[in-house]
Structures are given as C-alpha cells and as structure tokens.
Amino acid sequence: MRIALSISAALVVCLLTLCGCNSSGGDVGFSRSADKVSTGSTKDQVRAQLGEPDARRRHVMRGADPHNTPELTQALPVGTPYETWVYRRGNTDYLFYFSSGSNAPVEQWKLVARRMVPHGKE
C-alpha cells in the first residue's frame, strides 16, 4: 500500500513538472522563448520566435507615463509613434514595443523594449 502511494505521489510531481506549472501562472516554455528575443529584433523575427501576438496597439510617446517601461521612455522621444504587441500566457502578459528612429514603414520597426506584467496590469 505504501509503495502504491509513493508511486502515485511521484507521478503527480512528475506531471506537474512536465506541465510547466509555475507560481506566476505564466507559460514556462513561452517565457524561455521570449527571453531569447533581443532588442533590435524585427517584427518578423519576433513573430517567427513567438507567433502572432494576441493584441496589437499603436501609440504615440507622450513622455513619462506609468504604463511605459523606463527603457521605452528613454529610448523614444516625445511624439514618436510605437506599437505594442501583447502575448497573454496564463496570468502573465508579455509586452513587446516596436518603433523606428526614422520614417521607416511600420513593418520595418524594430523591438525597442519589452516587459512582463501580471495579466490586466498593462
């Protein structure tokens, strides 16, 4: 009987580990892939690594804003257009910010900043 319980407990632990469960509620595999995306990546490179985003939003930099990362505020002058890609995984939103220092077409914009936030806190 004890052996059966020990085997059952070991199976549960293995299944939880294989499922990639973590305390943040995010997707461990996606998080690892997102970590490999570097600043300067093109939209095509990010799309190839992570797939299509769950949402896209266009903005114009308006200066210091609690919704912006400090890196984004430092990287973009006021008045610069940028686009946010949102990937929702579990309880975590992965935000990727694209822009261009020139008048490049939107599809040629590159990654200028990124961050992870609890879902709904962007």
C-alpha positions as CSV (number, residue, x, y, z in Angstrom):
1,M,0.0,0.0,0.0
2,R,2.8,2.4,0.9
3,I,4.6,1.7,-2.4
4,A,1.4,2.5,-4.4
5,L,1.0,5.8,-2.5
6,S,4.7,6.7,-3.1
7,I,4.4,5.8,-6.8
8,S,1.2,7.9,-7.1
9,A,2.8,10.9,-5.3
10,A,5.9,10.6,-7.6
11,L,3.7,10.5,-10.7
12,V,1.8,13.7,-9.6
13,V,5.1,15.5,-9.0
14,C,6.4,14.4,-12.4
15,L,3.1,15.5,-14.2
16,L,3.2,18.9,-12.5
17,T,6.8,19.4,-13.5
18,L,6.2,18.3,-17.1
19,C,3.2,20.6,-17.4
20,G,5.5,23.6,-16.8
21,C,3.4,24.9,-13.9
22,N,4.9,27.8,-12.0
23,S,3.8,30.2,-9.3
24,S,3.4,33.2,-11.7
25,G,0.8,31.4,-13.8
26,G,2.8,32.1,-16.9
27,D,3.9,29.7,-19.6
28,V,7.5,28.5,-18.9
29,G,8.2,27.5,-22.5
30,F,6.9,30.8,-23.8
31,S,8.9,32.7,-21.2
32,R,12.1,31.0,-22.3
33,S,11.3,31.8,-26.0
34,A,10.5,35.4,-25.0
35,D,13.9,35.7,-23.2
36,K,15.7,34.8,-26.4
37,V,14.1,37.8,-28.3
38,S,16.6,40.7,-28.1
39,T,16.2,44.5,-28.6
40,G,16.7,45.3,-32.2
41,S,14.8,42.3,-33.5
42,T,12.4,42.9,-36.4
43,K,8.7,42.2,-36.2
44,D,9.3,39.2,-38.5
45,Q,11.9,37.8,-36.1
46,V,9.7,38.2,-33.1
47,R,6.7,36.7,-35.0
48,A,8.9,33.7,-36.0
49,Q,10.1,33.1,-32.4
50,L,6.8,33.7,-30.6
51,G,4.0,33.5,-33.2
52,E,1.2,36.1,-33.8
53,P,0.5,38.4,-30.8
54,D,-2.9,38.2,-29.0
55,A,-3.2,42.0,-29.4
56,R,-1.6,45.0,-31.1
57,R,-1.9,48.6,-30.2
58,R,-0.5,51.8,-31.8
59,H,0.6,54.7,-29.6
60,V,2.5,57.9,-29.7
61,M,5.1,58.6,-27.0
62,R,3.7,61.3,-24.7
63,G,6.6,61.4,-22.2
64,A,6.7,59.9,-18.8
65,D,3.7,57.6,-18.4
66,P,3.2,54.9,-15.7
67,H,2.2,52.4,-18.5
68,N,5.6,52.7,-20.2
69,T,8.7,51.0,-19.2
70,P,11.6,53.3,-18.2
71,E,13.5,51.8,-21.2
72,L,10.8,52.8,-23.6
73,T,10.6,56.4,-22.1
74,Q,14.4,56.7,-22.5
75,A,14.5,55.1,-26.0
76,L,11.8,57.2,-27.7
77,P,11.5,61.0,-27.9
78,V,8.1,62.6,-27.3
79,G,5.9,62.4,-30.4
80,T,7.5,59.1,-31.6
81,P,4.9,56.5,-32.8
82,Y,5.3,53.0,-31.4
83,E,3.4,49.7,-31.4
84,T,2.8,47.3,-28.5
85,W,2.4,43.6,-29.1
86,V,0.7,41.7,-26.3
87,Y,1.1,38.0,-25.7
88,R,-1.2,36.7,-22.9
89,R,0.0,33.5,-21.3
90,G,-1.7,32.3,-18.1
91,N,-1.7,35.2,-15.6
92,T,1.2,37.0,-17.4
93,D,1.1,39.5,-20.2
94,Y,4.3,39.8,-22.3
95,L,4.6,43.2,-23.8
96,F,6.9,44.0,-26.8
97,Y,7.4,47.6,-28.0
98,F,8.3,48.4,-31.6
99,S,9.3,51.7,-33.1
100,S,11.7,53.3,-35.6
101,G,14.0,56.3,-35.2
102,S,13.3,57.2,-38.8
103,N,10.2,57.3,-41.0
104,A,10.5,53.6,-41.8
105,P,7.4,51.7,-42.7
106,V,5.6,50.1,-39.7
107,E,6.6,46.6,-40.7
108,Q,10.2,47.5,-40.5
109,W,10.0,48.8,-37.0
110,K,12.3,47.1,-34.5
111,L,12.0,46.0,-30.9
112,V,13.0,48.8,-28.6
113,A,11.8,47.5,-25.2
114,R,9.8,44.7,-23.6
115,R,8.4,43.7,-20.2
116,M,6.2,41.2,-18.4
117,V,3.3,42.2,-16.2
118,P,0.5,40.4,-14.4
119,H,-2.4,40.0,-16.7
120,G,-4.6,43.1,-16.9
121,K,-1.9,45.4,-15.4
122,E,-0.6,46.8,-18.6
